[in-house]
Amino acid sequence: MKVKHTKLIYCLALLIVVGLGCNKKPEIKTDNSKQAEGQQVNVENPQVNNEKTKQPDSTATQAKGVINVENKTYENDKFKIEITDLKSKRISKYLQLIPLLVMLKVDNLQKDKNLFYPSWTPDASVAYKIRVSTVEDEHGKVYDILPVRGRKHDQQTIDVEIKPGESITDMLQFNEIAPNAKKLKLTLVGNELTDGKDLVFKFDTP
């Protein structure tokens, strides 16, 4: 009787163990490598990188070089640029300030080819997003060139073809110079006339 009783207990225990094993949920392994599939992950900062590539700023355009001009005249094989006059004068009743006026004379030295002169005076619609010509005093204060707003002044020349052996004049206007300024540095930004190189002139305040 004891043997039969022992076998019965053993069978019941075996059934219980088997029943528990059947009710156990199977383990599901996850492959972490698939979670990041199709996503770019920043190694230094483990977050999904959804940032868009920043577009280049047009104001960051750099000069292809700098030409330091002695005195007030620059000349090469194609043209000559001369600063003929400097003065602080109000030329419009609509201007509250008294701008610095830089008078230029540009000669086409070529014998058989026109010279395109774009001028350094920008249009107001683009002046805020491009490099513009400036005047800087000995204290580090910078004065931007004044753009054209609508109609240009009679003494301004913009986008013209200069015939061989001929010349034109142009007037550049800059913000009013501080009363304590004594030395000025004029930077005419590089353009197609100067092959992208800045022209730098230095002179005393008028």
VOGU-3710 file (C-alpha; in Angstrom, 3 decimals, decimal comma):
1> mkvkhtkliy> 0,000/0,000/0,000  2,844/2,340/0,834  4,417/1,752/-2,609  1,170/2,525/-4,435  0,669/5,623/-2,279  4,191/6,848/-3,014  3,750/6,332/-6,774  0,485/8,252/-6,672  2,137/11,232/-4,947  5,005/11,149/-7,450
11> clallivvgl> 2,617/11,144/-10,419  0,659/14,084/-9,007  3,862/16,069/-8,470  5,006/15,330/-12,021  1,674/16,500/-13,436  1,925/19,768/-11,487  5,467/20,470/-12,779  4,479/19,716/-16,381  1,408/21,936/-16,060  3,474/24,872/-14,805
21> gcnkkpeikt> 5,909/24,458/-17,662  3,123/24,586/-20,227  1,726/27,845/-18,817  5,111/29,651/-18,982  5,236/32,334/-21,753  8,032/31,906/-24,289  10,895/34,468/-24,219  10,922/36,858/-27,141  14,337/38,228/-27,999  14,498/41,670/-29,581
31> dnskqaegqq> 17,146/42,740/-32,029  18,143/46,264/-31,038  19,918/46,728/-34,324  16,536/46,778/-36,116  15,113/49,514/-33,920  17,436/52,094/-35,389  16,918/50,917/-38,948  16,165/53,895/-41,208  17,168/56,406/-38,490  20,419/58,355/-38,189
41> vnvenpqvnn> 21,731/58,315/-34,663  24,211/60,819/-33,351  27,051/58,898/-31,717  27,944/61,645/-29,257  24,314/62,377/-28,408  22,211/59,196/-28,727  19,110/60,857/-30,134  17,591/60,594/-33,564  19,115/63,281/-35,759  16,254/65,067/-37,491
51> ektkqpdsta> 18,048/68,418/-38,030  18,055/69,828/-41,547  21,323/70,859/-43,142  21,849/74,591/-42,705  21,967/76,582/-45,911  25,036/78,767/-46,463  24,594/82,410/-45,494  25,103/84,705/-48,435  26,470/87,385/-46,034  29,450/85,095/-45,364
61> tqakgvinve> 30,938/85,504/-48,856  34,649/86,229/-48,472  36,927/88,345/-50,641  39,328/86,547/-52,983  42,093/88,831/-51,778  42,891/92,351/-50,620  44,700/95,087/-52,546  46,085/97,841/-50,326  46,081/101,016/-52,403  48,722/103,677/-51,871
71> nktyendkfk> 47,478/107,255/-51,946  44,078/107,490/-53,643  44,650/105,819/-57,019  44,595/102,168/-58,108  45,616/101,162/-61,619  46,093/97,926/-63,553  46,188/96,938/-67,239  42,435/97,327/-67,691  41,318/100,314/-65,636  42,217/103,073/-63,204
81> ieitdlkskr> 40,183/104,071/-60,141  40,867/107,392/-58,459  39,288/109,034/-55,414  38,896/112,600/-56,627  37,111/114,111/-53,642  36,026/113,410/-50,062  33,496/115,484/-48,176  30,758/115,301/-45,580  27,687/116,948/-47,052  23,923/116,526/-47,018
91> iskylqlipl> 22,761/116,160/-50,613  19,129/115,263/-49,977  16,507/116,958/-47,851  15,140/113,508/-47,010  18,341/112,457/-45,225  18,583/113,240/-41,520  22,300/112,490/-41,431  25,230/114,156/-43,171  26,840/111,348/-45,183  30,468/110,960/-46,169
101> lvmlkvdnlq> 30,680/111,340/-49,940  33,425/109,523/-51,833  33,787/110,726/-55,420  35,323/108,238/-57,865  36,695/108,504/-61,386  37,028/105,242/-63,349  39,022/105,086/-66,610  38,888/102,276/-69,153  42,527/101,791/-70,180  41,741/99,110/-72,766
111> kdknlfypsw> 42,055/100,079/-76,429  39,493/97,778/-78,005  37,210/96,487/-75,275  34,388/97,920/-73,179  34,733/97,890/-69,396  31,679/97,009/-67,311  31,336/99,124/-64,169  28,761/97,730/-61,679  29,314/100,388/-58,964  29,725/99,621/-55,267
121> tpdasvayki> 26,375/101,143/-54,323  23,953/98,254/-53,690  20,216/98,255/-54,137  18,269/98,405/-50,868  16,500/95,131/-51,696  19,740/93,128/-51,440  22,023/95,300/-49,296  21,074/93,500/-46,073  22,177/90,069/-47,305  25,465/90,773/-49,083
131> rvstvedehg> 28,874/92,135/-48,145  28,876/95,883/-48,662  31,610/98,494/-48,850  32,481/100,213/-45,585  34,499/102,988/-43,995  36,178/102,324/-40,652  37,732/104,932/-38,354  40,739/104,578/-36,043  38,424/103,737/-33,125  37,051/100,657/-34,896
141> kvydilpvrg> 33,665/102,155/-35,703  32,311/100,974/-39,064  30,150/103,044/-41,416  28,236/101,130/-44,114  27,636/102,392/-47,613  24,132/103,797/-48,134  22,094/101,752/-50,642  19,908/103,083/-53,411  16,245/103,242/-52,431  14,191/103,698/-55,561
151> rkhdqqtidv> 15,723/106,427/-57,715  19,489/106,962/-57,646  21,144/110,367/-57,255  22,185/112,203/-60,411  25,863/111,868/-59,472  25,634/108,102/-59,009  26,583/105,725/-61,831  25,397/102,118/-61,739  25,790/99,243/-64,213  27,337/100,968/-67,220
161> eikpgesitd> 29,679/99,997/-70,044  32,700/102,290/-70,329  34,010/102,544/-73,871  37,742/102,163/-74,607  39,703/105,251/-73,605  36,712/106,838/-71,838  35,873/107,379/-68,156  32,926/107,808/-65,808  32,423/109,325/-62,358  30,516/107,884/-59,438
171> mlqfneiapn> 29,498/109,000/-55,964  29,444/106,641/-52,985  27,579/107,654/-49,822  28,465/106,337/-46,384  26,877/106,806/-42,967  27,782/109,987/-41,111  31,302/109,954/-39,655  31,725/110,502/-35,907  33,111/113,941/-34,954  36,131/112,424/-33,171
181> akklkltlvg> 37,259/110,370/-36,196  40,549/111,489/-37,747  41,737/108,497/-39,795  39,573/106,463/-42,169  39,940/103,161/-44,023  37,728/102,656/-47,062  37,079/99,069/-48,182  35,490/98,639/-51,599  34,306/95,033/-51,639  35,522/92,752/-54,393
191> neltdgkdlv> 33,337/92,525/-57,484  33,687/91,476/-61,117  35,635/94,647/-61,882  38,361/93,755/-59,358  38,199/89,968/-59,872  36,662/89,584/-56,415  39,485/91,382/-54,584  38,794/94,121/-52,022  40,354/97,536/-52,624  41,486/99,252/-49,416
201> fkfdtp> 42,237/102,987/-49,260  43,439/104,961/-46,223  43,077/108,710/-45,754  42,351/111,483/-43,260  38,823/112,684/-42,585  37,789/115,599/-44,813
//
